[in-house]
Amino acid sequence: MDLDFLLHFLARLAANNTTAWMAEHRPDYQRARAACTELVRQVLARVAAADPDLAALTPTDVMFRLHKNDRAHRDPEPYKRRMGAGLKRGGRHAPRAGYFLAIQPDGRSWLGAGTFHPTPELLAAIRQEIHYNGAEFHRLRQVPELMRYFPAGLDTTGPQLSRPPRGYAATDPDLAWLRLKTFGVGRFFSDAEVLAADFVQQVVVAIAAARPLVDFFNAALPGAE
């Protein structure tokens, strides 16, 4: 894989994030995109044993566009500073929990597991599942294997409600978790880790460690198998 070139290209893009620069460096973009595609292909090829839901996916199903689709008017940069993929059954935009891999230089490459922008339906279902099965939720979020690869645990620093969700009491023992608007774990990789020979394997084993928690979230979905 050409991951060193991918990191180098993304570093240059961060310093020259304009459509004019991209037009002048289109061959470099295509080479970087090909490197990311190969990385995702290799992850998918190995990860089916860790999570069979991912077995039939292709890089086309899961890779995100580099162009910002919903760029705010105050944001002058037309392109993301990372390349990556959303690995979940149904593809990158499927309304379910899954895994997210992003490559970004300067130690910002990232692997996440869970749901970081859940639909209202999925968010409500997860809250209900935690309310009904709190003991299992707390067990899964603290499993030693999960904490080995995601030592920060479930992220509680993201957006959350200031009041209890509708239908839940202020005295609910799991209120701190029910107020969350995102449910996931994540970890960063240094550039050296990305370029190491075992990087794909490290991603795969981390996904395997996170699968029970991801399955808990997806089991909450209406009609889940």
KEDREN-530082 format. One record per residue: residue in one letter; x, z, y of N, C-alpha, C in turn. Coordinates in steps of 0.02 Angstrom, whole numbers, padded with zeros to 5 digits, always signed. Each point is the difference from the previous one (the first is absolute). Example, Ala and Ser with C-alpha at 12.3 -4.5 7.8 and 13.67 -1.06 7.14 Angstrom:
! residues 2
A+00660+00390-00284-00045+00000+00059+00045+00000+00060
S-00018-00036+00053+00042+00003+00059-00039+00037+00055
//
This chain:
! residues 225
M+00042+00000-00060-00042+00000+00060+00044+00000+00063
D-00028-00025+00052+00036-00007+00063-00022+00055+00049
L-00001+00062-00023-00027+00054+00041+00044+00017+00060
D+00065-00011-00006+00043+00011+00058-00018-00047+00057
F-00015-00063-00018-00021-00048+00052-00068+00020+00028
L-00045+00023-00043-00066+00022+00024+00007+00056+00051
L+00041+00050-00014+00010+00055+00047+00031-00026+00065
H+00049-00044-00006+00033-00028+00059-00049-00040+00042
F-00041-00040-00032-00049-00040+00037-00049+00046+00037
L-00025+00051-00032-00047+00045+00031+00031+00037+00059
A+00064+00016-00005+00035+00033+00055+00004-00048+00060
R+00015-00063-00014+00002-00049+00055-00069-00012+00029
L-00051-00001-00042-00068-00009+00024-00020+00057+00046
A+00019+00061-00017-00018+00057+00041+00030-00006+00070
A+00057-00033+00005+00033-00008+00065-00022-00063+00037
N-00037-00044-00035-00021-00065+00029-00070-00017-00022
N-00047+00046+00012-00067-00007-00028-00044-00043+00045
T+00012-00066-00003-00039-00048+00039-00015-00061-00044
T-00052-00036+00017-00017-00061-00037+00054-00053+00009
A+00032-00002+00059+00052-00049+00012+00060+00012-00046
W+00020+00063-00006+00057+00016-00044-00017-00017-00072
M-00061+00017-00021-00020-00015-00069+00001-00075-00013
A-00023-00039+00047+00000-00073-00008+00071-00027-00009
E+00047+00030+00035+00069-00022-00004+00034+00022-00065
H-00028+00051-00031+00031+00028-00060-00046-00004-00061
R-00041-00052-00002-00048-00007-00054+00034-00002-00069
P+00055-00037-00008+00033+00001-00066+00023+00070-00021
D+00023+00040+00047+00020+00068-00016-00060+00042-00021
Y-00057-00010+00034-00061+00035-00019-00020-00018-00072
Q+00003-00064-00015-00020-00023-00067+00046+00030-00054
R+00064+00004+00016+00048+00031-00048-00015+00074-00009
A-00014+00035+00056-00016+00071-00004-00065+00011-00037
R-00050-00041+00013-00064+00006-00034+00009-00012-00075
A+00041-00048-00018+00013-00013-00071+00033+00060-00033
A+00044+00034+00035+00033+00059-00028-00051+00055-00011
C-00045+00011+00047-00052+00051-00007-00047-00019-00057
T-00018-00063-00004-00044-00023-00054+00031+00014-00068
E+00065-00013-00007+00033+00013-00064+00001+00074-00016
L+00011+00041+00051-00002+00073-00011-00069+00020-00026
V-00052-00023+00033-00068+00018-00021-00015-00027-00069
R+00024-00060-00015-00011-00029-00066+00032+00044-00054
Q+00060+00023+00013+00034+00041-00050-00034+00068-00008
V-00023+00029+00054-00037+00063-00005-00063-00010-00041
L-00038-00052+00015-00062-00013-00038+00015-00012-00074
A+00054-00034-00014+00016-00016-00070+00015+00063-00040
R+00026+00052+00033+00019+00061-00036-00053+00055+00004
V-00045-00006+00048-00043+00057+00014-00063+00003-00043
A-00015-00053-00035-00062-00001-00040-00002+00057-00050
A+00058+00019-00027+00001+00055-00048-00016+00066+00034
A+00017+00005+00065-00014+00061+00037-00072+00003+00023
D-00029-00057+00017-00070-00003+00022-00028-00068-00020
P-00037-00004-00055-00028-00064-00024-00045-00035+00050
D-00027+00037+00049-00041-00032+00052+00039-00053+00038
L+00066+00004-00001+00041-00046+00039+00024-00059-00041
A-00018-00004-00063+00029-00048-00046-00012-00073+00019
A-00058-00016+00026-00017-00070+00013+00016-00023+00071
L+00029+00043+00039+00012-00016+00071+00060-00046+00008
T-00001-00041+00053+00056-00043+00019+00022+00020+00070
P+00061-00020+00021+00021+00014+00068-00049-00026+00053
T-00031-00056-00013-00049-00027+00048-00059+00048+00009
D-00020+00033-00054-00056+00047+00003+00015+00061+00043
V+00062+00020+00003+00015+00066+00027+00042+00000+00064
M+00035-00053+00016+00044+00002+00058-00037-00007+00065
F+00022+00039+00050-00030-00002+00066+00033-00054+00042
R-00038-00025+00048+00028-00048+00048+00047+00036+00048
L+00049-00036+00025+00046+00028+00050-00032+00001+00069
H-00043-00048+00013-00032-00004+00065-00051+00056+00008
K-00003+00031+00059-00049+00052+00014-00068-00032+00012
N-00048+00015-00044-00066-00030+00006-00042+00030+00056
D+00008+00064+00012-00042+00035+00049+00042+00031+00055
R+00046-00039+00027+00047+00025+00050-00036+00024+00063
A+00015+00061+00021-00030+00026+00061+00030-00036+00060
H-00039-00005+00053+00023-00037+00059+00064+00031+00030
R+00009+00065-00008+00058+00032+00028+00062-00007-00044
D-00008-00028-00059+00055-00009-00047+00026-00072+00008
P+00060-00008+00028+00025-00068+00012+00032-00032-00062
E+00009+00037-00054+00034-00027-00059-00050-00033-00047
P+00009-00064-00014-00048-00035-00044+00011+00013-00074
Y+00057+00028-00019+00016+00008-00071+00014+00073-00018
K-00018+00018-00062+00019+00066-00025+00076+00003-00009
R+00027+00060-00002+00071+00009-00010+00018+00011-00073
R-00047-00012-00043+00010+00012-00072-00034-00055-00039
M+00020-00007-00063-00036-00041-00047-00021+00044-00058
G-00058-00014-00029-00021+00043-00055-00062-00024-00035
A-00026+00045-00042-00055-00018-00044-00044+00061-00014
G-00063-00014-00013-00047+00052-00022-00019-00013-00072
L+00026+00041-00044-00009-00011-00073-00060+00040-00025
K-00055-00034-00009-00059+00033-00027-00046-00053-00030
R-00040+00021-00048-00046-00046-00034-00045-00033+00052
G-00004-00066-00004-00040-00037+00049+00041-00026+00058
G+00064+00019+00005+00042-00025+00053+00008+00048+00058
R+00040-00021+00049+00023+00044+00053-00056+00030+00042
H-00057-00036+00007-00054+00025+00042-00057+00031-00039
A+00008+00009-00065-00054+00029-00040-00016+00071+00024
P-00063+00019+00002-00020+00066+00025+00009+00055-00052
R+00062+00014-00016+00016+00050-00050+00070+00026+00013
A+00018+00055-00033+00067+00027+00007+00050-00043-00039
G+00063+00003+00020+00051-00039-00034+00069+00020+00025
Y+00046-00049+00000+00070+00012+00017+00021-00050+00053
F+00045+00022+00044+00019-00040+00057+00076+00001+00007
L+00030-00059-00002+00072-00007+00005+00017-00040+00062
A+00044+00028+00042+00020-00034+00062+00076+00002+00005
I+00029-00056+00019+00072-00005+00011+00013-00005+00074
Q+00040+00046+00026+00016+00003+00071+00070+00030+00007
P+00042-00029+00042+00069+00026+00004+00005+00069+00032
D+00061+00026+00000+00016+00065+00030-00036+00057-00034
G-00005-00005-00067-00028+00055-00038-00075+00008+00006
R-00035-00053+00021-00072+00004+00010-00039-00033-00056
S+00034-00024-00052-00036-00027-00058-00040+00056-00032
W-00060-00016-00024-00048+00053-00016-00041-00018-00060
L-00015+00051-00041-00048-00007-00055-00053+00053+00009
G-00063-00022+00000-00055+00047+00006-00048-00009-00058
A-00038+00053-00016-00049-00003-00053-00061+00039+00022
G-00059-00031-00006-00062+00031+00021-00041-00049+00040
T-00034+00025+00051-00040-00043+00044+00011+00023+00071
F+00026-00045+00041+00021+00018+00068-00048-00026+00054
H-00042-00046-00017-00053-00024+00045-00064-00008-00041
P-00026+00055-00028-00057-00007-00046-00063-00022+00036
T-00041-00038-00036-00066-00016+00025-00041+00064+00006
P-00051+00001+00041-00043+00060+00003-00027+00020-00069
E-00017-00050-00041-00026+00015-00067+00053+00036-00043
L+00061-00026+00001+00053+00030-00040+00018+00069+00027
L+00002+00008+00065+00016+00064+00030-00052+00053-00019
A-00064-00019+00004-00053+00046-00019+00004+00018-00074
A+00016-00049-00042+00004+00011-00072+00057+00047-00017
I+00057-00009+00033+00058+00044-00013-00015+00071+00021
R-00030+00008+00057-00018+00068+00023-00047+00034-00050
Q-00048-00038-00025-00047+00028-00048+00036+00019-00064
E+00047-00042-00022+00037+00014-00061+00042+00064+00007
I+00031+00008+00058+00039+00060+00013-00046+00062+00001
H-00058-00008+00029-00048+00056+00003-00023+00020-00069
Y-00012-00049-00043-00024+00014-00068+00055+00021-00048
N+00060-00029+00010+00055+00010-00047+00063+00022+00036
G-00007+00051+00040+00056+00024+00040+00060+00022-00042
A-00012+00034-00055+00055+00024-00041+00042-00059-00027
E-00033-00053-00022+00036-00058-00025+00038-00036+00056
F-00031-00005+00058+00034-00030+00058+00064+00037+00017
H-00004+00066+00004+00059+00039+00018+00053-00003-00055
R-00021-00004-00062+00049-00007-00054+00037-00066+00006
L-00037-00054+00011+00030-00067+00002+00046-00009+00060
R-00018+00028+00057+00041-00010+00060+00065+00041-00003
Q+00005+00046-00049+00060+00042-00006+00037-00010-00066
V-00018-00051-00038+00034-00013-00063+00075-00009+00013
P+00043+00033-00039+00072-00004+00012+00027-00072+00002
E-00025-00043-00044+00025-00070-00001-00017-00035+00065
L-00059+00012+00028-00018-00029+00064+00046+00027+00055
M+00010+00065+00001+00041+00031+00052+00073-00021-00006
R+00022-00019-00059+00068-00024-00009+00013-00063+00041
Y-00049-00046-00001+00009-00064+00034-00031+00000+00070
F-00046+00045+00013-00032+00005+00066+00003+00074+00022
P+00059+00025+00016+00009+00072+00011-00041+00029+00058
A-00021-00041+00047-00040+00025+00056-00072+00013-00022
G-00020-00026-00058-00068+00011-00024-00051-00039+00040
L-00063+00018-00009-00055-00035+00033+00007+00009+00076
D-00003-00056+00035+00010+00001+00073-00059+00033+00036
T+00014+00052+00038-00052+00033+00039+00012-00008+00075
T+00046-00046+00019+00016-00009+00071-00038-00057+00032
G-00039-00037-00039-00037-00057+00026-00065+00020+00034
P-00041-00050+00017-00063+00014+00035-00047+00042-00043
Q-00036+00044+00034-00048+00043-00035-00055+00022+00048
L-00054+00021-00029-00057+00023+00040+00016+00067+00033
S-00030+00011+00058+00008+00064+00033-00052+00051-00024
R-00051-00026-00033-00054+00043-00026-00011-00017-00074
P-00036+00042-00036-00014-00016-00070-00037-00067-00006
P+00013-00039-00052-00039-00061-00012-00073+00017-00008
R-00043-00047+00017-00072+00012-00007-00017+00017-00073
G-00037+00055-00007-00021+00021-00067+00045+00053-00031
Y+00054+00018+00035+00047+00050-00027+00002+00061+00047
A+00004+00058-00030-00001+00062+00039+00068+00015+00030
A+00000+00034+00056+00062+00021+00032+00038+00050-00041
T-00034+00030-00048+00031+00050-00044+00025-00029-00066
D-00007-00066-00008+00023-00031-00063+00074+00014-00010
P+00020+00024-00058+00071+00017-00012+00047-00059+00004
D-00027-00061-00008+00042-00060+00004-00009-00037+00065
L-00024+00034+00052-00016-00034+00063+00061-00036+00029
A+00059+00031-00005+00060-00032+00028+00013-00068-00031
W-00019-00010-00062+00009-00063-00034-00059-00046+00013
L-00060+00027+00003-00059-00041+00011-00001-00032+00070
R+00035+00030+00047+00003-00028+00068+00046-00060+00006
L+00042-00011-00049+00047-00056+00003-00036-00067+00001
K+00029-00048+00035-00028-00068+00001+00043-00048-00041
T+00054+00025-00027+00044-00041-00041+00026+00045-00056
F+00008-00029-00060+00021+00039-00058+00057-00037-00035
G+00061+00022+00010+00055-00034-00033+00065+00037+00005
V+00047-00020-00042+00068+00024+00002+00046-00058+00018
G+00058+00016+00027+00046-00053+00019+00072+00025+00001
R+00046-00047-00004+00071+00016+00005+00038-00060+00028
F+00055+00015+00034+00043-00053+00028+00059-00012-00046
F+00028-00061+00006+00061-00019-00035+00052-00021+00052
S+00062+00022-00010+00054-00023+00043+00015-00074-00016
D+00036-00032+00045+00019-00070-00013+00043-00004-00063
A+00043+00049-00010+00043+00000-00060-00043+00005-00063
E-00052+00039+00002-00045+00006-00058-00036-00066-00014
V-00021-00034+00053-00033-00065-00008+00047-00050-00032
L+00063+00002+00018+00049-00049-00025+00029+00020-00067
A-00015+00060-00025+00027+00022-00064-00031-00040-00057
A+00038-00005-00055-00022-00040-00057-00064+00027-00032
D-00013+00065+00007-00058+00030-00033-00059+00010+00047
F-00001-00035+00057-00054+00011+00048-00069-00015-00029
V-00007-00056-00034-00065-00017-00030-00022+00054-00049
Q+00046+00024-00041-00017+00052-00048-00020+00065+00035
Q+00032+00016+00055-00018+00060+00038-00071-00006+00028
V-00019-00059+00022-00068-00011+00024-00050+00007-00057
V+00017-00028-00057-00046+00001-00058-00011+00071-00025
V+00053+00039-00005-00009+00068-00026-00037+00044+00050
A+00010-00013+00064-00038+00038+00051-00074-00018-00003
I-00016-00063-00011-00070-00020-00008-00030+00035-00061
A+00037+00002-00054-00024+00034-00061-00014+00074+00014
A+00043+00031+00039-00010+00071+00016-00062+00011+00043
A-00016-00048+00041-00057+00007+00046-00066-00023-00031
R+00003-00035-00056-00061-00028-00028-00056+00051-00012
P+00014+00060-00029-00056+00046-00011-00038+00019+00063
L+00036+00008+00056-00034+00016+00062-00040-00060+00025
V+00028-00060-00004-00035-00061+00019-00062-00009-00043
D+00006+00012-00064-00057-00005-00045-00055+00049+00019
F+00019+00060+00021-00049+00051+00021-00041-00028+00059
F+00034-00030+00048-00036-00027+00058-00046-00058-00021
N+00026-00044-00042-00041-00058-00020-00057+00019-00046
A+00007+00054-00038-00054+00022-00044-00060+00024+00041
A+00012+00016+00063-00054+00022+00043-00045-00056+00024
L+00024-00062-00006-00038-00057+00024-00065-00009-00038
P-00054-00016+00034-00063-00015-00035+00011-00057-00050
G-00024+00009-00061+00008-00051-00051+00068-00004-00031
A+00044+00049+00015+00068-00002-00029-00004+00007-00075
E+00046-00036-00033+00002+00002-00073+00030+00065-00024
//
